[in-house]
């Protein structure tokens, strides 16, 4: 069990740092002296990022109720 935990910590740390780095790189596109964009484009970018973040977070969600659904 500890091997799985160590592997999780190692990979989760690497992958989280990679995501954070790519977000920092994306934020470089905010320089209006180098790039031209409108609010609609920015909203589309961040809507997609937020959607994928919710999907990823949901995969980690621990359900407290493991009972079958009933009406």
C-alpha positions as CSV (number, residue, x, y, z in Angstrom):
1,X,0.0,0.0,0.0
2,X,2.8,2.5,0.8
3,X,4.3,1.9,-2.6
4,X,1.1,3.1,-4.2
5,X,1.0,6.1,-1.9
6,X,4.6,7.0,-2.7
7,X,4.0,6.7,-6.4
8,X,0.8,8.9,-6.1
9,X,2.7,11.6,-4.2
10,X,5.6,11.6,-6.7
11,X,3.4,11.7,-9.8
12,X,0.8,14.0,-8.4
13,X,3.5,16.5,-7.4
14,X,5.2,16.3,-10.9
15,X,1.9,16.6,-12.7
16,X,0.5,19.4,-10.5
17,X,3.7,21.4,-11.0
18,X,3.5,20.9,-14.8
19,X,-0.1,22.2,-14.8
20,X,0.9,25.2,-12.7
21,X,3.8,25.9,-15.1
22,X,1.6,25.7,-18.2
23,X,-0.9,28.1,-16.6
24,X,1.9,30.5,-15.9
25,X,3.0,30.2,-19.6
26,X,-0.7,30.8,-20.7
27,X,-0.8,33.9,-18.6
28,X,2.1,35.3,-20.7
29,X,-0.5,35.6,-23.5
30,X,-2.1,38.4,-21.5
31,X,0.6,40.9,-22.7
32,X,-1.4,43.2,-24.9
33,X,1.7,44.6,-26.5
34,X,2.4,41.2,-28.0
35,X,-1.1,39.7,-28.5
36,X,-4.6,40.8,-29.5
37,X,-7.6,39.2,-28.0
38,X,-11.1,39.9,-26.9
39,X,-13.1,39.1,-23.8
40,X,-15.1,36.3,-25.5
41,X,-11.9,34.4,-26.4
42,X,-10.6,34.7,-22.8
43,X,-14.0,33.5,-21.4
44,X,-13.9,30.5,-23.8
45,X,-10.4,29.6,-22.7
46,X,-11.1,29.8,-19.0
47,X,-14.5,28.1,-19.3
48,X,-12.8,25.1,-20.8
49,X,-10.1,25.1,-18.1
50,X,-12.7,25.3,-15.4
51,X,-14.8,22.5,-17.0
52,X,-11.8,20.2,-17.1
53,X,-10.8,21.1,-13.6
54,X,-14.3,20.1,-12.4
55,X,-14.1,16.8,-14.3
56,X,-10.7,16.1,-12.8
57,X,-11.8,17.0,-9.3
58,X,-14.9,14.8,-9.6
59,X,-12.7,11.8,-10.3
60,X,-11.1,12.3,-6.8
61,X,-14.4,12.8,-5.0
62,X,-15.0,10.2,-2.3
63,X,-18.7,9.5,-2.1
64,X,-19.8,9.2,1.5
65,X,-23.0,7.3,0.4
66,X,-22.2,4.0,-1.3
67,X,-25.8,2.8,-1.1
68,X,-27.8,2.0,-4.2
69,X,-30.1,4.6,-5.5
70,X,-33.8,4.0,-4.6
71,X,-37.0,6.0,-5.2
